[in-house]
Amino acid sequence: MSIPACPSPKSRVRRAVLAAAAGAALAATLAPAQAQTAAAWPNRPVRIVVPYPAGGSSDVIARLLSQQLQETLGQPVLVDNKAGANGNIGAEYVAKSTDGHTFLLADVLALAISGSVYTKLRFDPATDLVGAAMLAYSPHLLVVHPSVPANSLKELVALSQREPLSFAVTAIGSPPHLAGVAVEQATGARWQYIPYKGGAQAINDTMGGQAQVLMNGMLATLPHVQSGKLKVLAVSKRTRMPLVPQVPTLAESGVPDFESGSWQGVLAPRATPPAVLKRLNAELTRIIRSPDMRARLAAQGAEVSTMDTKEFARFYAAEHQRWAGIVKALNLTLD
């Protein structure tokens, strides 16, 4: 067997120079192509899929953004509610989309949890979707139907220990469900969980008295507290919310260091060109940071919280890992 001769130093240098030149030529070719992709995009209507029923936190933000985004992009921006399976039906639809104009606006933590809870998903939330733009954070409110004779978490826990209280959740394995489990374990409360297909339905049934207790995003829940249809007992942020300064935190109410909530963000199919992601991030960040949008969200209990695409990727990966450990500890899996 013959062994190929080792190339001479001059030959190695010549090859390195040629390789570098080829790489520079390729980069020079790709850079204009990516810029052209971003400049030409969008060339058709943009679809924002909300994987929950109308009226929830994600839906509220999608509809606030859609008109301004439409004006910026010069194409219609359609909000499409595809609810079911704790948001996984709509998320799968977007993950498998190939038109370059379909995106997902959802609770990012719900997606981070889904991959650990659901064992038979037909897509992988961790790898088939990428973050385009983080938008806002909204803590959960712990609320009850006005007829429930409790005005604090301590009184609610004591009431539940006499007879389990019905606890509405957006879905089994959702962030509000896991938040409810954490409160239950920390306080000795006894909840009987009732799953729904989204926050709006859970809110409606709690207002109607079909459920007694609810934890849900403040953005979608606060208006019903303000109207007197729900009674708020605590907020899940580490510090009190300026909008409702009289409402204690769960940490103050007997659940030390507790914090939970809803992170609203836009995600895209894995194959979306980086230039498109960058442009979408820039446009959404500019819109959500505007004084008008900040004021509108703050008036409903949400805080603007933005990230660039790299920060979003790190956040998303870390949340997948964190919630995988929590779900494993709870031994919570679903088909």
C-alpha positions as MATLAB code, in Angstrom:
seq = 'MSIPACPSPKSRVRRAVLAAAAGAALAATLAPAQAQTAAAWPNRPVRIVVPYPAGGSSDVIARLLSQQLQETLGQPVLVDNKAGANGNIGAEYVAKSTDGHTFLLADVLALAISGSVYTKLRFDPATDLVGAAMLAYSPHLLVVHPSVPANSLKELVALSQREPLSFAVTAIGSPPHLAGVAVEQATGARWQYIPYKGGAQAINDTMGGQAQVLMNGMLATLPHVQSGKLKVLAVSKRTRMPLVPQVPTLAESGVPDFESGSWQGVLAPRATPPAVLKRLNAELTRIIRSPDMRARLAAQGAEVSTMDTKEFARFYAAEHQRWAGIVKALNLTLD';
ca = [
       0.000    0.000    0.000;
       1.450    3.376   -1.005;
       1.216    6.345    1.301;
       0.508    9.730   -0.350;
       3.436   12.097   -0.130;
       3.165   14.869    2.418;
       2.635   18.183    0.592;
       5.509   20.626    0.704;
       5.288   23.805    2.847;
       4.909   25.940   -0.269;
       2.109   23.674   -1.489;
       0.332   23.926    1.877;
       0.577   27.715    1.827;
      -0.731   27.845   -1.746;
      -3.689   25.619   -0.817;
      -4.438   27.724    2.248;
      -4.442   30.889    0.157;
      -6.744   29.310   -2.418;
      -9.094   28.031    0.312;
      -9.224   31.449    1.926;
      -9.960   33.051   -1.416;
     -12.704   30.536   -2.096;
     -14.210   31.174    1.334;
     -14.131   34.927    0.793;
     -15.763   34.507   -2.600;
     -18.489   32.333   -1.097;
     -19.103   34.856    1.707;
     -19.254   37.654   -0.849;
     -21.802   35.656   -2.810;
     -23.944   34.747    0.215;
     -23.979   38.205    1.831;
     -25.817   39.922   -1.058;
     -28.110   36.907   -1.370;
     -29.083   37.135    2.292;
     -29.519   40.892    2.051;
     -31.673   40.402   -1.030;
     -33.754   37.806    0.858;
     -34.417   40.288    3.661;
     -35.113   43.137    1.231;
     -37.516   41.040   -0.868;
     -39.311   39.661    2.182;
     -42.243   39.657    2.591;
     -43.699   39.208   -0.890;
     -47.041   37.802    0.260;
     -49.330   38.068    3.318;
     -47.716   37.239    6.655;
     -49.566   34.815    8.933;
     -49.182   34.943   12.717;
     -50.505   31.724   14.218;
     -51.750   31.941   17.811;
     -52.037   28.352   19.107;
     -54.793   29.195   21.597;
     -58.408   30.433   21.371;
     -59.103   34.140   20.900;
     -58.981   36.277   24.036;
     -55.856   34.899   25.730;
     -52.572   36.745   26.346;
     -50.949   35.656   23.066;
     -54.026   36.591   21.067;
     -54.232   40.032   22.710;
     -50.605   40.818   21.832;
     -50.885   39.421   18.293;
     -53.819   41.692   17.508;
     -52.132   44.724   19.070;
     -49.070   44.148   16.859;
     -50.666   43.060   13.597;
     -51.861   46.454   12.328;
     -48.553   48.259   12.906;
     -46.564   45.327   11.523;
     -48.754   45.353    8.415;
     -48.007   49.033    7.848;
     -44.271   48.443    8.286;
     -44.004   45.371    6.048;
     -46.366   46.564    3.328;
     -48.219   43.243    3.289;
     -51.380   42.043    5.073;
     -50.656   40.488    8.484;
     -53.238   37.870    9.418;
     -53.817   36.520   12.940;
     -54.859   32.859   12.784;
     -56.038   31.033   15.936;
     -55.210   27.308   15.748;
     -56.013   26.040   19.232;
     -55.670   22.617   20.796;
     -53.338   20.247   22.680;
     -51.858   22.972   24.904;
     -50.748   24.956   21.866;
     -49.058   22.022   20.144;
     -51.432   21.885   17.158;
     -50.663   25.461   16.128;
     -46.966   25.067   16.946;
     -46.691   21.946   14.775;
     -48.432   23.754   11.913;
     -45.841   26.529   12.028;
     -42.894   24.168   12.539;
     -43.821   22.324    9.338;
     -44.567   25.467    7.329;
     -42.280   26.106    4.349;
     -43.680   29.323    2.845;
     -41.349   31.657    4.773;
     -44.275   33.830    5.848;
     -45.864   31.826    8.691;
     -44.855   32.465   12.306;
     -45.968   31.536   15.809;
     -46.866   33.919   18.623;
     -47.122   31.910   21.813;
     -46.196   31.483   25.448;
     -42.543   30.516   25.064;
     -42.500   28.611   28.363;
     -45.441   26.466   27.240;
     -43.385   25.366   24.227;
     -40.321   24.799   26.398;
     -42.379   22.510   28.629;
     -44.229   20.599   25.868;
     -41.224   18.610   24.679;
     -40.841   17.070   28.139;
     -44.528   16.530   28.928;
     -45.867   15.176   25.625;
     -44.231   11.913   24.535;
     -45.790   11.598   21.064;
     -45.394   15.021   19.492;
     -44.906   14.983   15.717;
     -42.410   17.826   15.959;
     -39.632   18.813   18.345;
     -40.266   22.195   19.999;
     -36.580   22.441   20.917;
     -35.191   22.091   17.380;
     -37.991   22.637   14.846;
     -38.722   26.205   15.964;
     -36.332   29.123   16.435;
     -36.861   32.376   18.286;
     -37.578   35.438   16.160;
     -38.472   38.036   18.802;
     -39.281   38.075   22.518;
     -42.022   40.577   23.253;
     -43.421   40.732   26.776;
     -43.662   39.178   30.214;
     -46.872   38.940   32.216;
     -47.002   37.370   35.705;
     -49.762   34.992   36.661;
     -52.625   36.171   38.826;
     -54.115   33.809   41.389;
     -57.845   34.546   41.207;
     -61.077   32.985   42.425;
     -64.755   33.278   41.614;
     -66.247   36.101   43.742;
     -68.413   33.590   45.617;
     -65.368   31.774   47.059;
     -65.174   32.822   50.761;
     -61.430   33.542   50.817;
     -59.596   36.857   50.653;
     -56.010   35.590   50.923;
     -53.953   32.573   49.908;
     -53.904   31.397   53.529;
     -57.717   31.424   53.685;
     -57.929   29.702   50.280;
     -55.583   26.917   51.378;
     -57.590   26.351   54.577;
     -60.800   26.215   52.529;
     -59.319   23.674   50.098;
     -58.149   21.435   52.927;
     -61.751   21.013   54.048;
     -62.837   20.136   50.496;
     -60.690   20.214   47.327;
     -61.336   23.260   45.140;
     -61.728   23.074   41.368;
     -58.693   24.699   39.736;
     -58.960   25.740   36.070;
     -55.786   25.359   33.976;
     -55.150   26.171   30.338;
     -53.994   22.566   29.846;
     -52.326   19.771   31.773;
     -48.600   20.443   31.641;
     -49.016   24.150   30.886;
     -47.115   26.836   32.857;
     -50.236   27.811   34.876;
     -50.781   24.124   35.733;
     -47.188   23.655   36.933;
     -47.434   26.936   38.842;
     -50.576   25.622   40.534;
     -48.787   22.382   41.419;
     -45.912   24.345   42.928;
     -48.292   26.392   45.085;
     -50.161   23.226   46.094;
     -46.948   21.506   47.183;
     -45.626   24.554   49.042;
     -48.815   25.284   51.002;
     -50.617   21.967   51.425;
     -53.553   23.186   49.329;
     -55.783   20.624   47.621;
     -56.753   21.398   44.027;
     -58.846   19.390   41.600;
     -57.456   20.381   38.200;
     -59.807   21.038   35.288;
     -57.978   21.331   31.926;
     -59.119   23.649   29.122;
     -57.939   24.398   25.582;
     -56.641   27.857   26.442;
     -56.640   30.708   28.919;
     -59.773   32.376   27.548;
     -61.931   29.292   28.164;
     -60.440   28.783   31.628;
     -61.204   32.412   32.480;
     -64.776   32.188   31.170;
     -65.591   29.080   33.206;
     -64.086   30.559   36.362;
     -66.146   33.712   35.881;
     -69.198   31.493   35.324;
     -68.589   29.526   38.516;
     -67.837   26.186   36.828;
     -64.350   26.445   38.371;
     -63.387   28.118   41.626;
     -59.665   28.898   41.301;
     -57.480   30.006   38.383;
     -53.874   30.999   37.720;
     -53.441   32.766   34.400;
     -51.469   35.519   32.683;
     -52.204   38.970   34.082;
     -52.603   40.486   30.612;
     -55.706   38.415   29.861;
     -57.009   38.126   33.443;
     -56.753   41.616   34.941;
     -59.660   43.158   32.957;
     -62.019   40.633   34.568;
     -60.646   41.453   38.018;
     -61.228   45.138   37.322;
     -64.808   44.408   36.229;
     -65.489   42.496   39.467;
     -66.078   39.155   37.735;
     -62.991   37.626   39.375;
     -61.352   38.216   42.762;
     -57.554   38.432   42.884;
     -55.629   37.013   45.851;
     -51.981   37.161   44.743;
     -49.579   37.885   41.888;
     -46.753   35.540   40.901;
     -44.005   38.167   40.501;
     -41.188   38.533   43.040;
     -42.208   42.147   43.628;
     -45.645   43.749   43.634;
     -47.009   45.053   40.353;
     -47.417   48.867   40.210;
     -50.735   48.420   38.439;
     -52.193   46.540   41.440;
     -49.974   47.601   44.375;
     -52.501   46.369   46.925;
     -52.222   42.754   45.718;
     -49.569   40.728   47.604;
     -47.094   38.485   45.846;
     -47.227   34.725   46.303;
     -43.841   35.006   48.019;
     -45.389   37.387   50.572;
     -48.367   35.022   50.910;
     -46.378   31.988   52.048;
     -44.610   30.608   48.955;
     -41.013   31.873   49.365;
     -39.091   33.002   46.242;
     -41.970   32.005   43.968;
     -42.197   33.514   40.504;
     -44.013   32.361   37.373;
     -45.657   33.931   34.367;
     -46.140   34.084   30.645;
     -43.313   35.012   28.238;
     -44.810   36.010   24.915;
     -42.600   35.627   21.858;
     -42.613   35.026   18.120;
     -41.016   31.840   16.775;
     -40.312   30.684   13.243;
     -39.689   27.406   11.388;
     -36.098   26.186   11.699;
     -35.278   26.804    8.019;
     -36.186   30.520    8.123;
     -33.251   32.545    6.680;
     -31.282   34.425    9.372;
     -31.746   37.672    7.434;
     -35.535   37.313    7.664;
     -35.336   36.537   11.388;
     -33.156   39.586   11.908;
     -35.558   41.881   10.076;
     -38.618   40.478   11.847;
     -36.853   40.886   15.190;
     -35.993   44.507   14.384;
     -39.528   45.420   13.289;
     -41.295   43.692   16.196;
     -38.832   45.083   18.744;
     -39.319   48.616   17.431;
     -43.114   48.294   17.560;
     -43.326   46.682   21.005;
     -40.915   49.252   22.503;
     -42.915   52.231   21.253;
     -44.324   54.429   24.050;
     -47.875   53.719   22.927;
     -47.438   49.940   22.994;
     -45.594   50.013   26.322;
     -48.419   52.043   27.840;
     -51.134   49.777   26.445;
     -49.439   46.632   27.730;
     -48.585   48.147   31.113;
     -52.221   49.152   31.560;
     -53.078   45.455   31.311;
     -50.269   44.129   33.506;
     -47.596   43.161   30.967;
     -44.014   44.378   30.756;
     -42.166   44.805   27.465;
     -39.227   42.388   27.452;
     -37.220   42.085   24.238;
     -34.230   39.989   23.129;
     -32.222   39.700   19.956;
     -32.256   36.343   18.159;
     -29.099   35.048   19.899;
     -30.379   35.991   23.361;
     -33.717   34.361   22.530;
     -31.930   31.152   21.460;
     -30.032   30.971   24.760;
     -33.177   31.694   26.801;
     -35.222   29.070   24.905;
     -32.548   26.362   25.313;
     -32.161   27.093   29.027;
     -35.921   26.909   29.631;
     -36.159   23.546   27.836;
     -33.479   22.197   30.147;
     -34.943   23.730   33.315;
     -38.490   22.498   32.737;
     -37.326   19.028   31.686;
     -35.948   18.599   35.207;
     -39.145   19.867   36.839;
     -41.391   17.636   34.703;
     -39.209   14.625   35.484;
     -39.407   15.350   39.217;
     -43.214   15.524   38.951;
     -43.324   12.354   36.826;
     -45.707   14.204   34.519;
     -45.950   12.805   30.980;
     -48.818   12.684   28.498;
     -49.332   11.014   25.103;
];
